[in-house]
């Protein structure tokens, strides 16, 4: 921001960082969705299109923010669990709440026509959001158990209520009066005895809500997995390497032939002048001896290969490449970060409709509350 005489107003902004080392639980609810569902003619007691649209918006939020490891949704609300170690937006409460709420809302509007084709929005929907902090995994489990128990209570009431209205011929006022003071077993009895509805056989999405969580992608689904087939890049590199190797072999063969011919010619010339093969040292021909200063004609000289070195592939010594400079030691922080990056596990988001009150869900997915998981 530009410095001006008006910049002092920034002093009125209060920081709102959330307590570190705690789980963030972000929950959003549809604002005045009773009216919204009536205006847009949602089916009663449950409209699967609306619930699938909510799931889609929640998945978009999780895809955008990897620190969200679990979400639970029912009716017009969704709850999102963020890692205890998250530093999202420096843990600024207002920033997190406003951004997640706006992203969910925009995704809901953006995908509306996919789930409600031919039903244009009559007015824009809105959601409100809040964040609650929890210190331990026990409170997190109890929170989601609370929300799923609420899902069951609300859905059982609504299913019975709309059965009385739609199939029992009662008005909404009469249906409310019929259900006043009843317990779960009473509602189940009304559904089964009067309408032949076994509540336990109703779609689990309606009874248990939607559970979204991150899970590790199996290796065969991960990008870049070696499936035994060479990639385009690998094939190109192999072809280039073969071409280079072929050129080197051709060049080496040509050099060897030239060296062999050169040596053979010199030895042949020497043999013509000095045919004796019993001498331990070769002598230079007279024409050559007179051309070399300081060596008398017929004088013994050092071995031919020493006096006249000839290039040979066996004599060529390739100098060793210079040693690369040793890398400077990295600071401990950067080493830790690089290790963390290497340990990142590719994940995907799954949607299920299952019980999260009992232990089975959590025991089968211990990484959800595990801060050491690198997903």
N, C-alpha and C positions, 0 to 999 in steps of 0.2 A: 504494500500500500504506500501511496505517496505521502511524504512528510508534509504536513500543512498545519496551520493553526487549529484545524478542526480535529486533528488526530487524537486529541486528548480523550475523545469519547470512547476510544478503545479501552480506556482504564475502567470503564463500567462493565466490561465483559468479564464474567467470572469463569474460572477454569472448572471443569466438571469431570475430572478423571475418576474412573471407577477403581475400587480397591483392587490392587494386584493380588495374584495368587488365589483368585476365587473364580468359580464357574459363573459365566454370564448366561442367564436365561432370558431370551428375548421373546415376548409374546405379542402378537397383534390380533386385533378383533375387527370384524366388519362394523362400520359405523351405520347405525339405523338399518340393519339388513332385513329386519322384518318388513319394512316398507319396500326396500329394494327388491326382495324376493317376490312380494305381491305384485309390484309394478311390472316385473319381468316374468311373471307367471311361472315361478318355480313349481315343480311337481311336489306334492305333499305325500308322505312326511319327509321323503328324501329325494333330491334331484341329483342323479348320478353325474349329470353333465356339470353341475355347479361344483360338486366335490372333486371331479377330475380336473377342473380348471384351477381350483385351489391347490391341488397337488402339483400341477404344472408350474404355477407361480412359485411355490415353495422350492421346487427343484431348481428353478432358475436362480433363486437366491443362493442356494447351496453351491451351485456351480460357480457362481461369482465369488463366493467367499469360502475358501477351503478350510478355514478355521471352524466352520459350522460342521459338527460331526453327527448331529442327530436332530430330527424334527418330528413333531407330532401334530396332526391336524384333524379337526372334526368340525362339522357345520361351517361357521364363518370365522373360525379362529385357527391360528397356527403358532406353535411354540418351537423355538430354535435354541439348541444348546451349542455354545461356543467353548472352545478349549479353555482350560484354566490358565494356560500360558499365553493366550492370544494377546497380541499388542496392536490389534486392529485399531487404526486411527488414534493410536496412543491411548486407547481405552477411554476416549472422550465419549461420555454418555450421549450427549445431544447429537453428536456426529453419527454415532452408530445407529441410534434409534431413528433419526430422520432418514438416513440413507437406506437402511434395510426396509423401512416402511414404504418409502417412495418406490424402491425397486420392485417390491412385491405388488404394489398397486399398479404400477405401469405395466408389469408383466400380465397381470389379471386383465387389464383393458386390452393390451396388445393381442392376447390370444383368445379374446372373447368369441370372435366369429368362428374359431375352430370348433368350439363346443356348443355354440348357440347360432348355427347358421340360419339366416332368415329372421333372426330376432335382434335387431340393432339395439344398442344401448339407448335407453331413454334419458339417462343422465349419468354422469360419472360416479362410480362407486368410490368410497373412501374407507381407509382403515386407520386405526390408532394403535400406537405401540408403546411398550414400556420394557424396562430391563430390571430384573431382580437378580441379586447376587447370592450364591450359595457356596458355603465353604467346603463341603465334602460330597463324595459320591452318593452317600446315603440320602441326603436331602434331594439330590437330583433324581434318584430312583423314586423317591416318595412323591416328588412333584409330578413326574410323568404318570405314576400310578393314580394320583389325584385327578389328572386330566382325563385319563382313560375311564376311570370310574364315573366321572361326570358325563362322559360320552354315553356310557351304558344307561345311566339314569335318565338323561334327556331323551335318548332315542327310544327307550322303552315307553316313556310317557307319550311322546309324540306319535309313535306307532299305534298305541292303543287309542289315543285321542282321535286321530284321523280315521281309524277304523270305525269308531263310534259315529263320526260325522259322515263319512263317505259311504259306509256300508250299513251303519246302524240307524241312519235317519235322524240322528240327534243334531240339534243346533250346537254351535260352539259353546254357548253358555251351559246347555244341558250336559255336554260331554265333560266340561270342567267340573261340574257338580258331581257327576258320576265318579270321577277319578279322585275327588277330594278325600284325603285321608287314607288312600289305599297304599299298599306296599307292593314290592316287586312281584311277589307270588300272586297277589290279587290281579295285577295287570296281566300276568301270564295266563291266569285262569280265564279272564275275560277274552283274551285273544284266541285261546284254544277252544273254549266251550261255545263261544258265540260266533266266531268267524273262522274257525279251523286253522288258525295261524300258529305254527310252532315257532316261537321267537328265536330259538337257537338255530333255526335253519335260514334265518334271514341273512342276507349278504353280510359277510364279516366287515366289509367297509363301513356299513351303517352302524354295526354294533360295537366295533373296536377302533374305528378311526383309521387314519393312514400314518404309517411309521416310515420315515425316510432316514436312511443311514448310509454311511460310507463303508465300503468294503474293498478289499484288495482285489485288483484285477488279476485273474489267472494268467500265468505266463504266456499261454498260447493266444490270449486275447490282447496282450500288451503290444504296443507299437514297437517295431524293430526287432521282434523275436526272430531268431535264426530258425527257419523251418526246413533247412536243408537245401533250399533253392538259392543259387547265387543271385544277389540283387543286381540291378543295372549298373550301379557304381562299382561293385565288386568285379563284374564281368569286364567292364571297361578297363579297370586297373590291371586285371590279369592280361588282357590283350596288349596293353601298352608295355607291360613288363616283358612279355614274350617278344615283342618287336625289338625292344632295346637289347634284350639278351641275344637275339639273332644277329643284330648289327655288331655287337661286341664279338661274337664268335667269328663272324665274317672278317672283321678287322684283324682279330688276333691271328686267324689263319693266313691272311694276306701278309702280315708282318713276319710270321714264321717262315713262309715261303721265300720272302725277300731275303731274310737273314740266312736261310739255308743256301739259297743260290749264291749269295755274296761270299759266304765262307767256302763253298765248293769251288767257285771260280778261283779264289786266291790259292786254295790248296792245289788245284789243278795246275795253275801257273807255276807254283813252287815245284811241283812234281816234275814238270817238263825240264826245269833247269837243274834240279837236284833229285834225281830218281831214287837215291838211297833212302830206304825206309828204316835202316838200322840205327840211324843217328838218334841220339836222345833229344837233341834240339834241332829244329829246322833252321836252315840258313836262307837268307834272302837271296833272290836272284841278283845277278850282277847289275842289271839295269836299276834295280831298286836300291842296291847297296850304295852305288855311286851317288844316288839322289839324296842319301841321308847323311848329313854332315856329321863328322866325328866317328864314322864307322868305316873301317877299311874294307876293301873288297875281299870277300871270302871269309871275313871275320865272323866268328860265331856271335850270334845275338840271342837275346832272350826269346822265349817261346813266342811263336807267331801271334797267339791269341792275346799275349801280354803286350806285345809291341803294337799290334794293330787291333784294338778292341772292336769287336763286331757286336752290333745290337742283336740280342737274342731274347726270345720271349721268356726263356728260363733265367736270363741274367737281369731282366728288368725288375727293379724293386720299386713297388709303389709306395711312396711315402705315406706314413700313417696320418690320418686326418688329425688336426689339432683337437685337443680335448676341449669340449665345451666348457664355458665358465660355470663354476658351481653356483647354483641358485642361492640367493640369500635366504636365510631362514625367515619363514613367515611368522608374523605375530601370532600368539596363541589364539586370539579371537578369530582371525581369518582361518586358521586351521580348523577350529571348531565349526565355523560356518561351512567350510568346504566339506567337512565330514557330514554335516547335517544335510547338505545338498545331495551328497552321494547316497545317503540313506533314504531319500525320498521314495515312497512307494506309490506307484500309480494306482488310483482308486476310481471307483464308479459309485453312483448313487442308486440304491435299490429302494423300491417302494413295496411294503408288505402291509398286511392287515392282520395283526397277530396280537397275542396277549403280551403286555409289557409290565404287568403287575407282578407276576410270578418271576422266579429266578431264571427260568430257561433262556429267555431272550438275552439277558445280560451275561449269563455264563457262556453262551455260545458266541458272544461278541464282546469279549473283555476289553478290546482295544478302544471302545467308545469312551470309557472313563480312564484310559491309560494315557498319561501324559508323555510316555516314552515312545508311543507309537508314531512312526514317521509318515503316516498316510496323509 
